[in-house]
């Protein structure tokens, strides 16, 4: 009898999410959920599997009336939903689709865009129960999530770097949060000029702190750690509610048949941290006092916005051609 791979062991205690839009990778690793962002959509539409999807979206865009910029944005949005639709047909769980990064500080526009994304999925035959609307963890984004959750639209609050963001998301009844393990590590490696073992990794410790807070206080918001730099980081968070992992790291886990220890367990969370009341002033002050979180949140929004512009440029070129 063959020993179970670390990936199989991980799947037995954690919901594994594929951090990719690559259909072949999804078929190979059979994750429960998928997550996308402008970076992943941009990579996905360059794959042969999406040639027909891109061609259909460009054809549709060419039939639109109005200004060119509006058509480009509409086609880019359509592509994101088209990629998500293909993924939703492959996985048994949820697909996260991101609201445009340039709306990260606009609550009303985020809500409106989220509603339109859900409507576009419905037109493709995908129910809202299959979709998570992905929103940056700004104060404005979290307020949009609060509105959407009341409407029955589940949200994934991304770019989480500080416990204050996690607490605000819990108060807003967000369905899920995505703390960015690897990007937290990146900042500390650069700032402190040293490497970190998984058990002292600042990104790992941040997720463990959030997990402990949520489980101690009966908070139902799902913790889905993201942005991993190594197998060691994944192993250090085995047992977390969900982990979204790149195909490269999934490959390494699938090839390793060594034992995998559970590191997070709701039945063994240790001493409960104090409950925190957090208003806007306290939220902004906490973020101000955490230079890593402030810098990484801003950087993450800029990077997603850059890739969104690249996707729109690709669309503009195809429309012009």
C-alpha positions as CSV (number, residue, x, y, z in Angstrom):
1,X,0.0,0.0,0.0
2,X,1.4,3.4,-1.0
3,X,2.0,6.0,1.6
4,X,-0.2,9.1,1.4
5,X,1.4,12.1,0.0
6,X,1.7,15.3,2.0
7,X,-0.9,16.8,-0.3
8,X,-3.4,14.0,0.5
9,X,-2.6,14.4,4.2
10,X,-3.2,18.1,4.0
11,X,-6.5,17.7,2.2
12,X,-7.7,15.5,5.1
13,X,-7.4,18.4,7.6
14,X,-7.6,21.6,5.4
15,X,-9.6,22.7,2.4
16,X,-7.0,23.1,-0.4
17,X,-7.5,25.9,-2.9
18,X,-5.6,26.2,-6.1
19,X,-4.0,29.6,-6.6
20,X,-4.2,29.4,-10.4
21,X,-6.4,29.8,-13.4
22,X,-4.7,27.0,-15.3
23,X,-7.3,24.4,-16.2
24,X,-4.8,21.6,-16.5
25,X,-3.4,22.3,-13.0
26,X,-7.0,22.3,-11.6
27,X,-7.6,18.9,-13.2
28,X,-4.3,17.5,-11.9
29,X,-4.6,18.6,-8.3
30,X,-8.4,18.5,-7.9
31,X,-8.7,21.3,-5.3
32,X,-12.0,22.1,-3.7
33,X,-11.9,25.8,-4.5
34,X,-10.0,28.1,-6.9
35,X,-9.0,31.7,-6.5
36,X,-8.2,34.2,-9.2
37,X,-6.9,37.8,-9.4
38,X,-5.9,40.1,-12.3
39,X,-2.4,38.5,-12.3
40,X,-3.8,35.0,-12.7
41,X,-6.4,36.0,-15.2
42,X,-3.7,37.7,-17.3
43,X,-1.7,34.4,-17.2
44,X,-4.8,32.3,-17.9
45,X,-5.9,34.2,-21.1
46,X,-2.5,33.5,-22.6
47,X,-3.0,29.8,-22.3
48,X,-4.2,27.8,-25.4
49,X,-7.2,26.5,-23.3
50,X,-8.7,30.0,-23.3
51,X,-8.2,31.0,-26.9
52,X,-11.9,30.5,-27.7
53,X,-12.9,32.4,-24.5
54,X,-10.8,35.4,-25.5
55,X,-12.0,35.4,-29.1
56,X,-15.6,35.3,-28.0
57,X,-15.1,38.2,-25.5
58,X,-13.3,40.3,-28.1
59,X,-16.0,39.6,-30.7
60,X,-18.6,40.6,-28.1
61,X,-16.7,43.8,-27.3
62,X,-16.5,44.8,-30.9
63,X,-20.3,44.9,-31.0
64,X,-20.6,47.3,-28.1
65,X,-21.5,50.9,-28.6
66,X,-20.0,53.8,-26.6
67,X,-16.4,54.8,-26.0
68,X,-13.4,52.6,-26.5
69,X,-12.3,52.7,-22.8
70,X,-15.7,51.5,-21.7
71,X,-15.6,48.6,-24.2
72,X,-12.1,47.6,-23.1
73,X,-13.1,47.6,-19.4
74,X,-16.3,45.6,-20.3
75,X,-14.3,43.0,-22.2
76,X,-11.7,42.7,-19.4
77,X,-14.5,42.1,-16.9
78,X,-16.1,39.6,-19.2
79,X,-12.8,37.7,-19.5
80,X,-12.4,37.5,-15.7
81,X,-15.9,36.0,-15.4
82,X,-15.3,33.7,-18.3
83,X,-12.1,32.3,-16.7
84,X,-14.0,32.0,-13.4
85,X,-16.9,30.2,-15.2
86,X,-14.6,27.6,-16.6
87,X,-13.0,27.0,-13.2
88,X,-16.4,26.9,-11.5
89,X,-17.4,24.0,-13.7
90,X,-14.3,22.1,-12.6
91,X,-14.2,22.5,-8.9
92,X,-16.9,21.4,-6.4
93,X,-16.5,24.5,-4.3
94,X,-16.1,28.2,-4.8
95,X,-14.3,30.5,-7.2
96,X,-13.0,33.9,-6.1
97,X,-13.3,36.7,-8.6
98,X,-11.7,40.1,-7.8
99,X,-13.3,43.5,-8.0
100,X,-11.0,45.9,-9.9
101,X,-8.1,47.1,-7.7
102,X,-8.7,50.7,-8.7
103,X,-12.0,50.6,-6.7
104,X,-10.3,49.6,-3.4
105,X,-11.2,52.9,-1.8
106,X,-14.7,53.3,-3.2
107,X,-17.3,51.4,-1.2
108,X,-20.3,52.2,-3.5
109,X,-18.5,51.3,-6.7
110,X,-17.2,48.1,-5.2
111,X,-20.7,47.0,-4.3
112,X,-22.0,47.9,-7.7
113,X,-19.2,46.0,-9.5
114,X,-19.7,43.0,-7.2
115,X,-23.4,42.9,-8.1
116,X,-22.6,43.0,-11.8
117,X,-20.1,40.2,-11.4
118,X,-22.7,38.0,-9.8
119,X,-25.2,38.9,-12.5
120,X,-22.6,38.0,-15.2
121,X,-22.0,34.6,-13.6
122,X,-25.7,34.0,-13.4
123,X,-26.0,34.7,-17.1
124,X,-23.4,32.0,-17.6
125,X,-25.4,29.5,-15.5
126,X,-23.3,29.8,-12.3
127,X,-25.1,30.5,-9.1
128,X,-23.9,33.0,-6.6
129,X,-23.3,30.2,-4.1
130,X,-20.3,29.1,-6.3
131,X,-18.7,32.6,-6.2
132,X,-16.7,34.7,-3.7
133,X,-16.3,38.3,-4.5
134,X,-12.7,39.2,-3.8
135,X,-12.1,42.7,-2.3
136,X,-8.9,44.4,-0.9
137,X,-8.8,44.7,2.9
138,X,-9.2,48.5,3.0
139,X,-11.7,50.1,5.4
140,X,-13.8,51.0,2.4
141,X,-13.5,47.5,1.0
142,X,-14.6,45.9,4.3
143,X,-17.6,48.2,4.4
144,X,-18.6,47.0,0.9
145,X,-18.2,43.4,2.1
146,X,-20.6,44.2,5.0
147,X,-23.2,45.4,2.5
148,X,-22.7,42.5,0.1
149,X,-22.9,39.9,2.9
150,X,-26.3,41.3,4.0
151,X,-27.5,40.8,0.4
152,X,-26.3,37.1,0.4
153,X,-23.2,37.7,-1.7
154,X,-20.3,36.1,0.0
155,X,-16.9,37.9,0.0
156,X,-13.2,37.0,0.2
157,X,-11.3,39.9,1.7
158,X,-7.8,39.8,0.4
159,X,-4.4,41.4,1.1
160,X,-4.7,40.8,4.9
161,X,-1.5,41.8,6.7
162,X,-2.7,42.9,10.2
163,X,-5.0,41.5,12.8
164,X,-6.9,44.7,12.8
165,X,-8.0,43.9,9.2
166,X,-9.0,40.4,10.3
167,X,-11.1,41.8,13.2
168,X,-12.8,44.4,11.0
169,X,-13.6,41.6,8.5
170,X,-15.1,39.4,11.2
171,X,-17.2,42.3,12.5
172,X,-18.5,42.8,8.9
173,X,-19.4,39.1,8.7
174,X,-17.1,38.6,5.7
175,X,-17.3,35.0,4.5
176,X,-13.5,34.6,4.2
177,X,-10.2,36.4,4.6
178,X,-6.9,35.8,2.8
179,X,-3.9,36.6,5.0
180,X,-0.8,36.9,2.7
181,X,1.9,34.8,4.4
182,X,4.7,35.1,1.9
183,X,4.4,38.8,1.4
184,X,4.6,39.4,5.2
185,X,7.8,37.2,5.2
186,X,9.2,39.2,2.2
187,X,9.0,42.5,4.1
188,X,10.7,41.1,7.2
189,X,13.5,39.4,5.2
190,X,14.2,42.7,3.4
191,X,13.9,44.8,6.5
192,X,15.8,42.6,8.9
193,X,18.3,41.2,6.4
194,X,17.9,37.6,7.5
195,X,16.1,34.4,6.8
196,X,13.4,32.8,8.9
197,X,12.5,29.2,9.7
198,X,8.8,28.3,9.3
199,X,8.2,28.2,13.0
200,X,9.4,31.8,13.4
201,X,8.1,33.0,10.0
202,X,6.3,36.3,10.7
203,X,3.6,35.4,8.0
204,X,3.0,32.1,9.6
205,X,2.8,33.6,13.1
206,X,0.3,36.3,11.8
207,X,-2.1,33.7,10.5
208,X,-1.8,31.6,13.7
209,X,-2.7,34.7,15.7
210,X,-5.7,35.5,13.6
211,X,-6.8,31.8,13.7
212,X,-6.6,31.8,17.5
213,X,-8.6,35.0,17.7
214,X,-11.3,33.7,15.4
215,X,-11.7,30.3,17.0
216,X,-11.5,31.7,20.6
217,X,-14.5,34.0,20.0
218,X,-16.6,31.7,17.8
219,X,-16.1,33.8,14.6
220,X,-17.4,32.0,11.5
221,X,-15.3,33.9,9.0
222,X,-13.0,31.4,7.2
223,X,-9.2,31.9,7.4
224,X,-7.6,31.1,4.1
225,X,-3.9,31.6,4.2
226,X,-2.3,32.7,0.8
227,X,0.9,33.8,-0.9
228,X,3.2,31.0,0.1
229,X,6.9,31.1,-0.5
230,X,7.8,27.5,0.5
231,X,6.4,24.1,1.4
232,X,7.6,24.8,4.9
233,X,5.2,27.7,5.3
234,X,2.3,25.5,4.1
235,X,3.3,22.7,6.5
236,X,3.5,25.2,9.4
237,X,-0.2,26.1,8.8
238,X,-1.5,22.6,8.2
239,X,-5.0,22.5,9.7
240,X,-5.9,26.1,8.9
241,X,-9.5,26.4,7.5
242,X,-8.2,26.8,3.9
243,X,-4.9,27.2,2.2
244,X,-4.6,28.6,-1.3
245,X,-1.4,27.2,-2.9
246,X,0.4,27.6,-6.2
247,X,0.7,24.6,-8.6
248,X,4.5,24.5,-8.0
249,X,4.1,24.0,-4.2
250,X,1.2,21.6,-4.8
251,X,3.6,19.5,-6.9
252,X,6.2,19.4,-4.2
253,X,3.5,18.3,-1.6
254,X,2.2,15.7,-4.0
255,X,5.7,14.2,-4.5
256,X,6.5,13.9,-0.7
257,X,5.2,10.9,1.2
258,X,6.7,12.0,4.6
259,X,4.4,12.6,7.6
260,X,2.5,15.9,7.9
261,X,1.8,17.2,11.4
262,X,-1.3,19.2,12.1
263,X,-0.3,22.7,13.4
264,X,-3.7,24.4,13.8
265,X,-6.7,22.8,15.5
266,X,-9.9,24.5,16.7
267,X,-9.9,22.0,19.6
268,X,-6.5,23.1,20.8
269,X,-6.1,26.9,20.4
270,X,-4.4,27.8,23.7
271,X,-5.3,30.8,25.8
272,X,-8.0,33.0,24.3
273,X,-6.9,36.5,23.3
274,X,-9.0,39.5,24.5
275,X,-11.9,40.5,22.3
276,X,-11.2,43.8,20.5
277,X,-13.8,46.5,19.7
278,X,-12.6,48.2,16.4
279,X,-14.1,51.3,14.9
280,X,-12.7,53.2,11.8
281,X,-10.4,55.4,13.9
282,X,-8.9,52.3,15.7
283,X,-8.6,50.4,12.5
284,X,-6.7,53.2,10.7
285,X,-4.5,53.8,13.7
286,X,-3.6,50.1,14.0
287,X,-2.6,50.0,10.3
288,X,-0.6,53.3,10.7
289,X,1.3,51.6,13.5
290,X,2.2,48.6,11.4
291,X,4.5,49.8,8.6
292,X,4.6,46.3,7.1
293,X,0.9,46.1,6.7
294,X,0.6,49.7,5.5
295,X,3.3,49.2,2.8
296,X,2.2,45.7,1.7
297,X,-1.5,46.6,1.4
298,X,-0.7,49.6,-0.8
299,X,1.8,47.6,-2.8
300,X,-0.6,44.8,-3.3
301,X,-3.3,47.1,-4.6
302,X,-0.8,48.7,-6.9
303,X,0.4,45.4,-8.3
304,X,-3.1,44.1,-8.9
305,X,-4.0,47.5,-10.6
306,X,-0.9,47.2,-12.8
307,X,-1.9,43.7,-13.9
308,X,-5.4,44.9,-14.5
309,X,-4.1,47.6,-16.8
310,X,-2.0,45.0,-18.6
311,X,-5.1,42.9,-19.1
312,X,-6.9,45.9,-20.4
313,X,-4.0,46.7,-22.7
314,X,-4.1,43.2,-24.1
315,X,-7.9,43.6,-24.7
316,X,-7.4,47.0,-26.3
317,X,-4.8,45.5,-28.7
318,X,-7.2,42.6,-29.7
319,X,-10.1,45.0,-30.2
320,X,-7.9,47.2,-32.4
321,X,-6.7,44.2,-34.4
